[in-house]
Amino acid sequence: MQHLPIETSLGVLFGRDCIYLDSEEFDEKGQTLTLKGEINGALVSNAPRKVWIPYAFKFKGVVWYQKRDLDADWTWKASFEERKNTAELKKYVGTIRHYFVQTDDDLFDVLCDSYQLEFDEEYFRSGV
């Protein structure tokens, strides 16, 4: 399995305390998984700032996902990454991709068509 950290507009997200999860919602009709919470600005690779940044991950075209408790074994490179050549991914054909999100307490593996990561625009306007 390949672990490919994803470069967001904040940079790469690192560490157990980087992504805090406040809510999760799965819309079965739209096949969309939405994770919301805050990102610890001190733990991003581009211009780290000591602020909390509200976010929303939206995974679209979800064909499978799982949520697990975070265990002590750190076997990944970043808190948000794409995974290639996984056993789960091999069960599907087409443009399905495997994304991994590690929050403060939970791990999410998501097989889907695409994702969007949205940040609170006030964070970018404020220049904090």
Backbone as a printed PyTorch tensor [residue, N CA C, xyz], in Angstrom:
tensor([[[  0.8370,  -1.1750,   0.0000],
         [  0.0000,   0.0000,   0.0000],
         [  0.8880,   1.2470,   0.0000]],

        [[  0.5110,   2.2080,  -0.8100],
         [  1.2200,   3.4860,  -0.8490],
         [  0.4370,   4.5230,  -0.0420]],

        [[  1.1610,   5.3220,   0.7360],
         [  0.5850,   6.4250,   1.5020],
         [  1.0220,   7.7220,   0.8300]],

        [[  0.0700,   8.4910,   0.3080],
         [  0.3930,   9.7400,  -0.3850],
         [ -0.2400,  10.9050,   0.3500]],

        [[  0.5370,  11.6450,   1.1600],
         [ -0.0160,  12.8050,   1.8510],
         [ -0.6140,  13.7880,   0.8420]],

        [[ -1.7510,  14.3560,   1.1970],
         [ -2.4320,  15.2890,   0.3000],
         [ -2.0820,  16.7150,   0.6930]],

        [[ -1.6420,  17.4630,  -0.2890],
         [ -1.3040,  18.8800,  -0.1000],
         [ -2.5910,  19.6930,  -0.2280]],

        [[ -3.0560,  20.2670,   0.8770],
         [ -4.2460,  21.1230,   0.8680],
         [ -3.7960,  22.5690,   0.7110]],

        [[ -4.7290,  23.4940,   0.6810],
         [ -4.3540,  24.9090,   0.6080],
         [ -3.6420,  25.3650,   1.8800]],

        [[ -3.7670,  24.5980,   2.9600],
         [ -3.0300,  24.8740,   4.1940],
         [ -1.6960,  24.1410,   4.2260]],

        [[ -1.4970,  23.2610,   3.2710],
         [ -0.3190,  22.4060,   3.2460],
         [ -0.7020,  21.0110,   3.6900]],

        [[  0.2850,  20.2270,   4.0570],
         [  0.0470,  18.8710,   4.5400],
         [ -0.3650,  18.9590,   6.0070]],

        [[ -1.3250,  18.1230,   6.3910],
         [ -1.8420,  18.1020,   7.7590],
         [ -1.1580,  16.9620,   8.5030]],

        [[ -0.5200,  17.2790,   9.6400],
         [  0.2640,  16.2880,  10.3780],
         [ -0.1910,  16.1580,  11.8280]],

        [[ -0.1440,  14.9620,  12.3540],
         [ -0.2620,  14.7380,  13.7870],
         [ -1.6510,  14.4260,  14.3000]],

        [[ -1.6910,  13.7260,  15.4190],
         [ -2.9620,  13.3280,  16.0330],
         [ -3.8020,  14.5350,  16.4200]],

        [[ -3.1870,  15.6170,  16.7910],
         [ -3.9270,  16.7960,  17.2460],
         [ -4.1770,  17.8130,  16.1470]],

        [[ -4.0570,  17.4110,  14.8890],
         [ -4.2540,  18.3470,  13.7770],
         [ -5.7310,  18.5060,  13.4100]],

        [[ -6.4530,  17.3980,  13.2210],
         [ -7.8400,  17.4580,  12.7550],
         [ -8.7710,  17.0310,  13.8890]],

        [[ -9.5870,  17.9750,  14.3450],
         [-10.5880,  17.6620,  15.3720],
         [-11.9370,  17.5010,  14.7010]],

        [[-12.6410,  16.4570,  15.0850],
         [-13.9330,  16.1240,  14.4820],
         [-15.0590,  16.5240,  15.4190]],

        [[-15.9690,  17.3600,  14.9030],
         [-17.1570,  17.7440,  15.6690],
         [-18.3800,  16.9490,  15.2410]],

        [[-18.4810,  16.6520,  13.9270],
         [-19.6610,  15.9210,  13.4510],
         [-19.3450,  15.1470,  12.1790]],

        [[-20.1300,  14.1070,  11.9680],
         [-20.0620,  13.3330,  10.7290],
         [-21.4910,  13.0520,  10.2930]],

        [[-21.6980,  13.0620,   8.9990],
         [-23.0330,  12.8010,   8.4620],
         [-22.8800,  12.0720,   7.1370]],

        [[-23.6930,  11.0290,   6.9620],
         [-23.6840,  10.3150,   5.6890],
         [-25.0520,  10.4440,   5.0510]],

        [[-25.0840,  11.0290,   3.8680],
         [-26.3080,  11.1730,   3.0850],
         [-26.3530,   9.9950,   2.1170]],

        [[-27.1970,   9.0080,   2.4360],
         [-27.2650,   7.8050,   1.6000],
         [-27.7560,   8.1070,   0.1990]],

        [[-28.7320,   9.0030,   0.0970],
         [-29.2890,   9.3270,  -1.2200],
         [-28.2290,   9.9560,  -2.1250]],

        [[-27.4700,  10.8930,  -1.5830],
         [-26.4380,  11.5690,  -2.3570],
         [-25.0920,  10.8900,  -2.2950]],

        [[-24.9950,   9.7990,  -1.5160],
         [-23.7410,   9.0700,  -1.3460],
         [-22.5950,  10.0070,  -0.9690]],

        [[-22.8750,  10.9030,   0.0110],
         [-21.8880,  11.8920,   0.4340],
         [-21.6360,  11.7740,   1.9350]],

        [[-20.3640,  11.6640,   2.2990],
         [-19.9430,  11.6670,   3.6940],
         [-19.3580,  13.0400,   3.9870]],

        [[-19.8660,  13.6910,   5.0340],
         [-19.3720,  15.0130,   5.4210],
         [-18.8090,  14.9430,   6.8370]],

        [[-17.5750,  15.3800,   6.9810],
         [-16.9150,  15.4820,   8.2750],
         [-16.6680,  16.9560,   8.5400]],

        [[-17.0390,  17.4260,   9.7480],
         [-16.8450,  18.8410,  10.0950],
         [-16.1360,  18.9530,  11.4340]],

        [[-15.3670,  20.0100,  11.5630],
         [-14.6680,  20.2670,  12.8150],
         [-13.7020,  21.4200,  12.6400]],

        [[-12.5590,  21.3110,  13.3170],
         [-11.5500,  22.3600,  13.2450],
         [-10.1650,  21.7510,  13.0720]],

        [[ -9.3310,  22.4800,  12.3540],
         [ -7.9380,  22.0780,  12.1420],
         [ -7.0480,  22.9670,  13.0010]],

        [[ -6.0970,  22.3460,  13.6560],
         [ -5.1260,  23.0480,  14.4770],
         [ -4.1040,  23.7000,  13.5390]],

        [[ -4.2030,  24.9940,  13.3630],
         [ -3.3440,  25.7160,  12.4290],
         [ -1.8650,  25.6040,  12.7280]],

        [[ -1.5130,  25.2520,  13.9460],
         [ -0.1010,  25.1030,  14.3000],
         [  0.5050,  23.8310,  13.7120]],

        [[ -0.3480,  22.9050,  13.2150],
         [  0.1460,  21.6180,  12.7240],
         [ -0.0340,  21.4360,  11.2220]],

        [[  0.0060,  22.5260,  10.4760],
         [ -0.0450,  22.4470,   9.0140],
         [  1.3180,  22.8630,   8.4750]],

        [[  1.6430,  22.4100,   7.2780],
         [  2.9930,  22.6560,   6.7630],
         [  3.1830,  24.0400,   6.1430]],

        [[  2.1270,  24.6630,   5.6380],
         [  2.2590,  25.9860,   5.0150],
         [  1.8210,  27.0690,   5.9890]],

        [[  2.7280,  27.9270,   6.3550],
         [  2.4470,  29.0730,   7.2110],
         [  1.6300,  28.6980,   8.4460]],

        [[  2.1860,  27.8490,   9.3150],
         [  1.4340,  27.4670,  10.5060],
         [  1.0990,  28.6760,  11.3750]],

        [[ -0.1190,  28.6730,  11.8730],
         [ -0.6010,  29.7550,  12.7300],
         [ -1.2960,  29.1330,  13.9330]],

        [[ -1.2050,  29.7740,  15.0540],
         [ -1.8280,  29.2410,  16.2660],
         [ -3.2970,  29.6410,  16.3270]],

        [[ -4.0630,  29.1230,  15.3760],
         [ -5.4990,  29.3640,  15.3310],
         [ -6.1990,  28.0530,  14.9930]],

        [[ -7.4810,  28.0080,  15.2330],
         [ -8.3080,  26.8560,  14.8710],
         [ -9.1080,  27.2300,  13.6400]],

        [[ -9.0510,  26.3910,  12.6230],
         [ -9.6540,  26.6920,  11.3250],
         [-10.8220,  25.7340,  11.0790]],

        [[-12.0530,  26.2460,  11.0330],
         [-13.1950,  25.3790,  10.7350],
         [-13.0650,  24.7710,   9.3330]],

        [[-13.4270,  23.4910,   9.2120],
         [-13.3300,  22.7950,   7.9330],
         [-14.5650,  21.9390,   7.7010]],

        [[-14.7290,  21.5180,   6.4500],
         [-15.7220,  20.4990,   6.0690],
         [-15.0950,  19.6540,   4.9690]],

        [[-14.9060,  18.3690,   5.2530],
         [-14.5260,  17.3930,   4.2350],
         [-15.8220,  16.8690,   3.6410]],

        [[-15.9380,  16.8550,   2.3270],
         [-17.1020,  16.2800,   1.6620],
         [-16.6040,  15.2440,   0.6690]],

        [[-16.8960,  13.9830,   0.9720],
         [-16.5100,  12.8820,   0.1080],
         [-17.7310,  12.5050,  -0.7240]],

        [[-17.5960,  12.5550,  -2.0460],
         [-18.7350,  12.3600,  -2.9460],
         [-18.6280,  11.0470,  -3.7050]],

        [[-19.7900,  10.4420,  -3.9720],
         [-19.8190,   9.1680,  -4.6710],
         [-19.2520,   8.0450,  -3.8240]],

        [[-19.5640,   8.0680,  -2.5390],
         [-19.0200,   7.0800,  -1.6040],
         [-19.6070,   5.6990,  -1.8940]],

        [[-18.7330,   4.7180,  -2.0820],
         [-19.1750,   3.3330,  -2.2770],
         [-18.9420,   2.5030,  -1.0200]],

        [[-18.0490,   2.9660,  -0.1530],
         [-17.7490,   2.2720,   1.1000],
         [-16.9590,   3.2050,   1.9950]],

        [[-17.2310,   3.1330,   3.3020],
         [-16.3530,   3.8100,   4.2560],
         [-16.4290,   3.0880,   5.5850]],

        [[-15.3980,   3.2810,   6.3710],
         [-15.3930,   2.7410,   7.7180],
         [-14.8000,   3.7560,   8.6660]],

        [[-15.2970,   3.7190,   9.8910],
         [-14.7950,   4.5660,  10.9670],
         [-14.2530,   3.6280,  12.0390]],

        [[-13.0290,   3.9120,  12.4860],
         [-12.4040,   3.1020,  13.5280],
         [-11.8710,   4.0130,  14.6150]],

        [[-11.7500,   3.4560,  15.8120],
         [-11.1020,   4.1880,  16.8940],
         [ -9.6220,   4.3160,  16.5830]],

        [[ -9.0680,   5.4240,  16.9540],
         [ -7.6360,   5.6470,  16.7720],
         [ -6.8780,   4.7730,  17.7620]],

        [[ -5.9590,   3.9890,  17.2520],
         [ -5.1180,   3.1980,  18.1460],
         [ -3.7390,   3.8500,  18.2400]],

        [[ -2.8860,   3.3140,  19.0360],
         [ -1.5790,   3.9400,  19.2850],
         [ -0.5800,   3.7130,  18.1590]],

        [[ -0.8600,   2.7960,  17.2530],
         [  0.0780,   2.4860,  16.1730],
         [ -0.0280,   3.5080,  15.0450]],

        [[  1.0080,   4.2900,  14.8440],
         [  1.0120,   5.3150,  13.7890],
         [  1.6680,   4.6980,  12.5650]],

        [[  0.8630,   4.3290,  11.5570],
         [  1.4050,   3.6720,  10.3640],
         [  1.1740,   4.5090,   9.1140]],

        [[  0.9490,   5.7990,   9.2780],
         [  0.6910,   6.6500,   8.1280],
         [  1.6010,   7.8680,   8.1860]],

        [[  1.6570,   8.5830,   7.0760],
         [  2.5580,   9.7300,   6.9760],
         [  1.8890,  11.0420,   7.3740]],

        [[  0.6120,  11.2030,   7.0660],
         [ -0.0810,  12.4640,   7.3220],
         [ -1.5000,  12.1730,   7.8100]],

        [[ -2.1510,  13.1960,   8.3300],
         [ -3.5140,  13.0470,   8.8390],
         [ -4.5480,  12.9700,   7.7240]],

        [[ -4.1650,  13.3540,   6.5090],
         [ -5.0510,  13.2450,   5.3430],
         [ -4.1980,  12.7750,   4.1830]],

        [[ -4.5430,  11.6060,   3.6620],
         [ -3.7450,  11.0600,   2.5670],
         [ -4.6050,  10.2260,   1.6350]],

        [[ -4.0790,  10.0240,   0.4450],
         [ -4.6780,   9.0850,  -0.4920],
         [ -3.8750,   7.8040,  -0.3840]],

        [[ -4.5820,   6.6950,  -0.5020],
         [ -3.9130,   5.4030,  -0.4310],
         [ -4.0990,   4.6780,  -1.7500]],

        [[ -3.0230,   4.0970,  -2.2200],
         [ -3.0270,   3.3420,  -3.4820],
         [ -2.7640,   1.8780,  -3.1820]],

        [[ -3.2820,   1.0140,  -4.0500],
         [ -3.0420,  -0.4360,  -3.9640],
         [ -3.4940,  -1.0480,  -2.6410]],

        [[ -4.6590,  -0.6220,  -2.1450],
         [ -5.1860,  -1.2040,  -0.9130],
         [ -6.0980,  -2.3780,  -1.2400]],

        [[ -6.2670,  -3.2620,  -0.2830],
         [ -7.1560,  -4.4150,  -0.4670],
         [ -8.5940,  -3.9460,  -0.7240]],

        [[ -9.0170,  -2.9010,  -0.0280],
         [-10.3720,  -2.3750,  -0.1990],
         [-10.5700,  -1.8260,  -1.6070]],

        [[ -9.5890,  -1.1230,  -2.1120],
         [ -9.6700,  -0.4960,  -3.4280],
         [ -9.7090,  -1.5300,  -4.5500]],

        [[ -9.0480,  -2.6440,  -4.3450],
         [ -8.9860,  -3.6820,  -5.3830],
         [-10.3430,  -4.3260,  -5.6410]],

        [[-11.3050,  -4.1230,  -4.7460],
         [-12.6470,  -4.6880,  -4.9130],
         [-13.4990,  -3.8840,  -5.8970]],

        [[-13.0210,  -2.6990,  -6.2930],
         [-13.7990,  -1.8070,  -7.1520],
         [-13.0350,  -1.4890,  -8.4300]],

        [[-13.7830,  -1.2170,  -9.4870],
         [-13.1760,  -0.8080, -10.7510],
         [-13.6080,   0.6170, -11.0490]],

        [[-12.9270,   1.2410, -11.9490],
         [-13.3010,   2.5930, -12.3460],
         [-12.4470,   3.6450, -11.6600]],

        [[-13.0640,   4.7840, -11.3930],
         [-12.3320,   5.9450, -10.8840],
         [-12.3860,   6.0760,  -9.3660]],

        [[-12.7550,   5.0190,  -8.6730],
         [-12.8460,   5.0620,  -7.2140],
         [-11.4520,   5.2700,  -6.6140]],

        [[-11.3950,   6.1430,  -5.5870],
         [-10.1260,   6.4310,  -4.9100],
         [-10.2840,   6.1450,  -3.4130]],

        [[ -9.1710,   5.8770,  -2.7640],
         [ -9.1660,   5.5660,  -1.3330],
         [ -8.5390,   6.7360,  -0.5830]],

        [[ -9.3470,   7.3850,   0.2710],
         [ -8.8650,   8.4870,   1.1030],
         [ -8.8510,   8.0560,   2.5620]],

        [[ -7.9270,   8.6180,   3.3100],
         [ -7.7520,   8.3080,   4.7210],
         [ -7.7060,   9.6230,   5.4940]],

        [[ -8.5060,   9.7090,   6.5560],
         [ -8.5070,  10.8870,   7.4260],
         [ -8.3260,  10.4060,   8.8570]],

        [[ -7.3460,  10.9810,   9.5380],
         [ -7.1120,  10.6700,  10.9430],
         [ -7.4750,  11.9020,  11.7590]],

        [[ -8.4800,  11.7630,  12.6150],
         [ -8.8730,  12.8710,  13.4890],
         [ -8.3120,  12.6200,  14.8810]],

        [[ -8.6770,  13.4620,  15.8170],
         [ -8.1610,  13.3360,  17.1730],
         [ -8.5250,  12.0030,  17.8250]],

        [[ -9.6760,  11.4310,  17.4920],
         [-10.1080,  10.1800,  18.1170],
         [-10.4470,   9.0570,  17.1440]],

        [[-10.6370,   9.3710,  15.8780],
         [-11.1380,   8.3850,  14.9310],
         [-10.3340,   8.3660,  13.6330]],

        [[-10.3800,   7.2040,  12.9740],
         [ -9.7960,   7.0360,  11.6510],
         [-10.9240,   6.7660,  10.6670]],

        [[-10.8440,   7.3740,   9.4830],
         [-11.8320,   7.1450,   8.4390],
         [-11.1150,   6.6770,   7.1820]],

        [[-11.5840,   5.5700,   6.6270],
         [-11.1740,   5.1160,   5.3070],
         [-12.3920,   5.3100,   4.4200]],

        [[-12.2150,   6.0020,   3.3020],
         [-13.3400,   6.3310,   2.4310],
         [-12.9870,   5.9820,   0.9910]],

        [[-13.8310,   5.1710,   0.3550],
         [-13.6990,   4.8870,  -1.0700],
         [-14.7860,   5.6850,  -1.7720]],

        [[-14.3660,   6.5660,  -2.6780],
         [-15.3190,   7.4630,  -3.3200],
         [-14.7620,   7.9790,  -4.6460]],

        [[-15.6030,   8.7610,  -5.3390],
         [-15.1910,   9.3680,  -6.6070],
         [-14.2870,  10.5760,  -6.4000]],

        [[-14.6340,  11.4250,  -5.4190],
         [-13.9050,  12.6830,  -5.2440],
         [-14.1530,  13.2380,  -3.8440]],

        [[-13.3960,  14.2920,  -3.5240],
         [-13.6060,  14.9750,  -2.2460],
         [-13.4760,  16.4760,  -2.4530]],

        [[-14.0310,  17.2090,  -1.5130],
         [-13.8360,  18.6540,  -1.4180],
         [-13.4280,  18.9290,   0.0120]],

        [[-12.4940,  19.8210,   0.2110],
         [-12.1220,  20.2640,   1.5470],
         [-12.3460,  21.7650,   1.5800]],

        [[-13.2910,  22.1760,   2.3990],
         [-13.6510,  23.5900,   2.4910],
         [-13.2050,  24.1390,   3.8350]],

        [[-12.6720,  25.3540,   3.8210],
         [-12.2550,  26.0360,   5.0360],
         [-13.0900,  27.2850,   5.2300]],

        [[-13.1710,  27.7280,   6.4660],
         [-13.8560,  28.9780,   6.7770],
         [-13.0980,  30.1160,   6.0910]],

        [[-13.7690,  30.8170,   5.2080],
         [-13.1070,  31.8760,   4.4330],
         [-12.6060,  33.0170,   5.3210]],

        [[-13.2030,  33.2190,   6.4780],
         [-12.7590,  34.2850,   7.3880],
         [-11.3100,  34.0780,   7.7960]],

        [[-10.8980,  32.8410,   7.9220],
         [ -9.5160,  32.5350,   8.2800],
         [ -8.5570,  33.1320,   7.2560]],

        [[ -8.8760,  32.9830,   5.9830],
         [ -7.9920,  33.4770,   4.9240],
         [ -8.0530,  34.9930,   4.7980]],

        [[ -9.2160,  35.5820,   5.0380],
         [ -9.3480,  37.0400,   4.9450],
         [ -8.6590,  37.7400,   6.1060]],

        [[ -8.6600,  37.1090,   7.2770],
         [ -8.1420,  37.7720,   8.4750],
         [ -6.6290,  37.8670,   8.4920]],

        [[ -5.9440,  36.9290,   7.8360],
         [ -4.4850,  36.9370,   7.8520],
         [ -3.9130,  36.6510,   9.2130]],

        [[ -4.7060,  36.0280,  10.0850],
         [ -4.2770,  35.7290,  11.4560],
         [ -3.0140,  34.9110,  11.4560]]])
